[in-house]
């Protein structure tokens, strides 16, 4: 029996949209077998549900740079209420930025490269950007503005008033594809494992669950105490009362264990469910785990939360670049991010293309790979102009592909959902650190597991080849 959905699928497939995205039934030479318009839309929603956690997580990480807020004492201004209020404004800007650049990049990846791959600021790169380059509250090697210029340079090169995309020329010359083939597998896996460990540690630290706190001897000790048990003038350094903070336990059980339980049963969007449920429990004010304490900062956050739906323009981080390319440390940051992004984006795109059945078994390349890398380059530069770290392809795209996504319509739908998310900034800005900490630990662990599994598979394959020879 032909349903309304079947008719819509047939109409779209026979239209310009169907021919552009190579839907099955479109009549084009390389139509993608099994692709249906309704299936692509469902796959796009699934990908967004798996990726949406990045909106709050990215903002919570990059806010630790302090953004464009100025600390007059150059000591991190940890106890400065005025600086803390400015950082909260930066976080709200970052919610808009993350959703907007994810929408733009995902939509362009789908429209131009016809790949079912979602794009967003990458975990790992944002942590390196925050804690290794800019430093906590701007105590690192270069300023936030200079770091954004390094990110912009990664995608775009300025010389003699002409703009040339580094990734664009790498792609046109086939160098990125060549690098992907010659790069030692052990190096790729080591980078993935190291980034995974770093992300998991951030999730356990004071920027997440707070399980790990400061220690005056080795800088890392057991945390989880309440603010009244901190050492004098040393926030997050526990004098006593370790592991007694109720928010830590809430984040561990709801944002951590419950999320893992949902993932075991293959519940779509398990990470987002864990984050949202933990946040909802934290929103009521008269509770020990409230995200809105009765303080000036808590009152301000609660007033913004009550708006629910609003458009938050970029007030502090839009077009904040400082093109100080005479500083050698800016170039050091650029080279490092370029290296990591080539590994990350190239590896993810190849893996997703293979998973979707779009990779040529002879050339080991996928259709429109050059366009995909150019979209990546453009998105990185646009993200820098909006105040965030490099954009990359997300491995969570595999969830949408597993739902049947085979064309760029999946990515376009993901981009559309990120666009809708821009107007829910008050909700995403109200996700507390302990709500996103569990997700960071889980994602970091999954990155480690994926690297270890891939390494083991590669080693086993080599052993079999050796035994046959």
Secondary structure, DSSP 8 states (H G I E B T S, - for coil): ---HHHHHHHHHHTSHHHHHTT-TTS--TT--TT--HHHHHHHHHHHHHHHTHHHHHHHHHHGGG-TT---TTSS--TT-HHHHHHHHHHHHHHHHHHHHHHHHHHHHHHHHH-----EEE-TTHHHIIIIIII-GGG-SSS-HHHHHHHHHHHH-EEETTEEE-HHHHHHHTTHHHHHHHHS-HHHHHHHHHHHHHHHHHHHHSTTTT--EEB-TTTS-EE----GGGEETTEEEEESS-TT--HHHHHIIIIIIIIHHHHHHTT-TTHHHHHHHHHHHHHHSSSSTT-SS-SSHHHHHHHHHHTT-SB----SSSTT-----TT-HHHHHHHHHHHHHHHHHHHHHHHHHHHHTT-B-TTT--BTTHHHHHHHHHHHHHHHHHHT---EEE-TTHHHHHHTT--SHHHHHHHHHHHHHHTTBHHHHTT--HHHHHHHHHHHHHHHHHHHHHHHHHHHHHHHHHHHH-
